[in-house]
Amino acid sequence: MSLLQGIITRLVSLKEQAANGEVAQRYFEVNGERKCSVKYFDKSDTYELEVYQPGEKPQTYQFDNIDMVAIEIYDMIS
């Protein structure tokens, strides 16, 4: 399985987990260092990507397309 395919699989699982009305969240790490987290909001069908940079405040981005958020995560962890 490719890295991108693995990311998409985790995002699909996140969406399925959020089907019960709760906000679901996943973390993505590289060598034990947390790079970002993704939340899925079922009500609005959107993903929220929070990007962590050492020494900086996390930046948050909204996506309504699973492919776009997967590409952003891929760029960060590859």
C-alpha positions in Angstrom: 0.0 0.0 0.0 1.4 3.4 -0.9 1.7 6.2 1.6 -1.0 8.2 -0.1 -3.4 5.3 -0.2 -2.8 4.7 3.6 -3.6 8.3 4.3 -6.9 8.1 2.4 -7.8 4.8 4.2 -7.3 6.6 7.5 -9.4 9.5 6.4 -12.2 7.3 5.3 -12.1 5.5 8.6 -12.2 8.9 10.3 -15.3 9.8 8.4 -17.0 6.5 9.3 -16.1 7.0 13.0 -17.8 10.5 13.0 -21.1 9.1 11.6 -22.4 8.8 15.2 -22.4 12.6 15.5 -19.1 13.1 17.4 -16.1 15.0 16.0 -13.5 12.3 15.1 -9.7 13.1 15.1 -6.5 11.4 13.8 -2.9 12.4 14.3 -0.1 12.0 11.7 3.5 11.6 13.0 6.9 11.2 11.5 9.5 9.5 13.7 7.4 10.1 16.8 7.0 13.8 16.0 3.4 15.0 15.5 3.1 16.8 12.2 -0.6 17.4 12.0 -4.0 16.3 13.2 -7.2 16.0 11.2 -10.7 16.4 12.5 -13.8 15.4 10.5 -17.1 17.2 11.1 -20.1 15.1 9.9 -22.6 17.9 10.2 -20.8 20.1 7.6 -19.0 17.2 5.8 -15.6 19.0 6.2 -12.1 18.1 7.3 -10.0 20.4 9.5 -6.3 20.1 9.2 -4.2 21.5 12.0 -0.5 21.8 11.2 2.2 21.8 13.9 5.4 23.7 13.5 8.0 23.7 16.3 7.9 27.0 18.2 4.9 28.3 16.4 1.2 28.3 16.9 -0.7 25.5 15.0 -2.2 26.6 11.7 -5.7 25.4 10.8 -7.1 24.7 7.3 -10.6 23.6 6.2 -11.2 21.2 3.4 -14.4 19.8 1.9 -12.6 17.3 -0.3 -10.9 14.1 1.0 -8.3 14.1 -1.8 -7.1 17.6 -1.1 -6.6 17.0 2.6 -4.8 13.7 1.8 -2.4 15.5 -0.5 -1.6 18.1 2.1 -0.9 15.4 4.7 1.2 13.5 2.2 3.3 16.6 1.5 4.0 17.1 5.2 4.9 13.5 6.1 6.8 12.3 3.0 
